[in-house]
Amino acid sequence: MITEFIANIPKAELLVHLEGTLEPALLLELALRNNVTLPYVAVEEVKKSYHFTSLQSFLTIYYENLRVLVKEQDFYDLTLAYLTKAASQQVRHVEITFDPQAHLARGISFLTVITGIHRAMLDAGRNLKISSHLIMSFLRDLSVEAAEQLLLQSFEFKDWITAVGLDSAEMNNPPEKFQAVFDRAREYGYFTVASAGEEGPPEYIWQALDVLKVSRIGYAVRCLEDPDLVNRLALSMTPLTICPVSNVKLCVVKSMRDHPLKKMLEQGLCVTINSDDPAYFDAYLNENFLQASASLKFTKAQIYEMAKNSFMASFLDNDKKELYIAELDKFYKQNCP
């Protein structure tokens, strides 16, 4: 019953890296299309390489595979494939993170990247009835100057970008490093988000809140180490975009049974479930709900609460939030009489 409930409940996804949705089959197809040599020739070979011991071990393969993304059509195909999958899982709205610096470094223009993504978002909105926003993320292991240059470059496409974020290797790259960039981004009307407290300490979450002044925080699983921080997050209802399967696959937690997600929910935190890099972890949004529920024994009411949080924590306007939540409430009443 829980499986069917999760499969059909309306939901939103707020933390998914577009580049992390590059499925092995599409990876190989694009490599052939763009004459890029990879160390594997079959889907199963690709999947066998996806065994990670840390965030950095994952990022090494992740960035290497991005070499196959060259043309506007490649970014279109990648984005549409993810949105098609999300729509099939009853995801009504997504906020997709992309990493332009990973492509600019390879000589791919910002125009090429964002035009392909935007076209796919428009087509999916028309044909799949799934709404989407785009989050441009800064790579925190690069310089502040590089982030500032990217921010300036993005202004030409400001109508296509809803928010800016902060991701990539967390250790020794504190949020406060990017204070000036985030201040300027807010001045120009961008919402702001940041990943913090995945491998980094709780202090990074404090910095994301107080220095970067973000609207929501990615991962944040280490917040439970700091009771004052938990109290702060609960009182402010700051949304936390949790990626349970990713946390297990990257050895942030030992197993799904050890994941703090349920404790976070029970302590009044505004948590949502997300897939992060689903092609690498073999788990899209529904699989994240299913695996977390199987180990942590979520009730239907708790699944409903996290689905509602996902709409409330989104950057949708209030009218659209109300429409999606009305659909969610109707579903819940029909399935939990």
Summary of the structure (lengths in Angstrom):
residues: 337
radius of gyration: 18.8
end to end distance: 13.6
largest distance: 56.1
contacts: 1169
relative contact order: 0.14
helix: 58%
strand: 14%
